[in-house]
Amino acid sequence: AITDEEEIIEKHFIDSLTILKYIKDDYTIIDVGTGAGFPGLPIAISSKAEVTLLDSLNKRVNFLNSISTELGLNNVNTIHGRAEEFVSKEREAYDIVTSRAVARLNVLLEYMLPFVKVGGRCICMKSFEIEEELKEAKKSIEILGGEIEKIDEITLPNTDIKRKIVIIKKVKNTPSKY
């Protein structure tokens, strides 16, 4: 819904790049529910990490393929599918799983944690007020094999927009029923 060019840069691109500091060039990443490619596409542009963009709408996946080709990005893969269906093919295959503005944390982690290798991380980009979500997600995090490593607070540059980035480390395998 954002149409102003400066707002697009701030609220999509710069916001997406706030997680770049957690990503190394040799990482494999999946962006679950990528939508228009945020945060995955800016990460792929700004790093050498191998980035997979997963979305349930084929129209968006086709758009992302077009953008990746136009920009000559060799480190981007796209997948048309739902996370809960695709995870059986890519279970515990990624160093980093990220998502932005998809669902409440307890639901989001059911989609994300099964994709993460043990020792890898979920990077959840959330609004500033997440205390209730963290309480709701506590049991899910434990059951799914994760633990909260840290929660970073950020303010987008040149704005008063505050975010929290929840980093969840995968400490044990996710039970196969998830």
N, C-alpha and C positions, 0 to 999 in steps of 0.2 A: 504493500500500500504506500510505500515511501516513493515519492517521485522527484523530489528536489535533489539535484546532483550532489550537493554538499552533504545532505543527509544520507544519501546512498553510500557515499564514501565513508562517512563516520559510522553509521549504524549497521553497515554490512561488512565492508572491507576492513576497516580498522578494528572493528569489534572482532571479526574473525581472526585477525592477526594477533590478538592479545594472547592466544595460546601457543604462538610460535616458539616461545622460550622453552616449552616442554618437549619440543620435537627435535629429534636428531635426523640428519640426512639419510641414515641407513634404516630408519623405521618404516614399518608398514602400518598404514592407517586406513581405517574405514570410517566414513562419515555417514552415520545412520540417519535416514530421513533428511537427506541433504537439501531437498527442495531446489532452489536456484543455484545450489553449489556452495552454500555457506555453512560451515567455515572451510570445507574441504578444498574448494577451488583456489582461494587466496593462499592457503597453506601450500598447495601444489605449485603455485606460481612462485612462491617465496622460498621454497626448500627443494631438496632433491629426494625427499621422502616419497615412497610409493603410495599414492592416495587412491582409494576406492570410494566412489560416490554411489551410495545405495539409495534408491527412491522407488516408491510404489507406483508412481505415475510415469508411463512410458514417454509421454509428451515432454516431461522435464528431462528425462534421461537423454532423449534425442537432442534437446537443446544443449545439454552439457557436453554431449559428444561433439556437437557443432562448435561450441566455444573452445573445447580442448584441441580440436583439429586446427581451428583458426589461429590459436595461440601457439601451436606447435608443442604442446605439452605431452611429453613421452612418459611422464610419471603418473598419468591419470587413467584409471579404469572406471567404467560405469557399469552399474548393474541395475536392471529393472526387476524389482521384486520387493516383497515384504520381508522385513528383518526376521520375523519368526519362521518364515519358510526357508529363507536363504541360509540361516545359521547352521543347518545340518550339513551344508557343503563347506562352510568356512569356520567351523567351530574351533575356538581357541587358536586362531591363525594370525592375529594382528597384535602388534606392539601397543598401538593406541587405537581406541575407539572414541569417537567424539560425536557430539550432537548439540544442536543449538535450537532452542525453542520448539521442542517436539512434544514433550509430555511431562507430567509430574515425575519427580525423581524416582519414586518407588516403581512406577510403571516403566520409565525410561531404562532403568538398570536391568530389567528383565530382557529388554531388547539388546542392551549393550554388553553386559558382562559375559555372556556366552561367547562372544566374538574375541575376547581378550585372552592372550597367552598368559599363563601363570608368570608373574613378574612384570606384566604389562600394566597399562593404566587406562581407565576411563576418564575422559576430560569432559565434564558436564558444564556447559555454559548456561548459567542461570541468572535470574533477576537477583537483586540485592536482598530481598526479603525471602529467605528460604528456610528459616528455622523450623516451620511446621513441616515442610517437605523432608527435611533431614530427620525429624522425629519419625515420620511415616515410613521412611526408607531404611531405618536402622536394621530391622530384622531382615529385610530383603537383601541388603548389602552382605550380611553375614551368611545367609543361606546360599547366595549366589557365588560366594568365594572371594568377596572383596573386603577391604577395610579402607576407611577414609584416611588418606595420607596427609592431605592438607586442604584448606579452603583459602584461596587467595581472593582478596578484595581489590577491585580495580575501578578506576574512573576513566572513561574514555577521554582521550586528549581533547582539549578545547570544548568540553561539554561538562554538564553536571550529571551525566548518566553513569550510574554505579552498577557494577555487576559483581557476581561471585562466581569463581571458577572452582568447582568441586573436583578434586583429584582423588580417584579411588583406585588403589593398587589391588591387583588380582593376586591373592595369596594362596589360593587353592582352586582346584578344578571346580567348575560349575556342574552341579548334578545334571545328568543327561535329560531329565524330564523338562528342563528349561531350555 
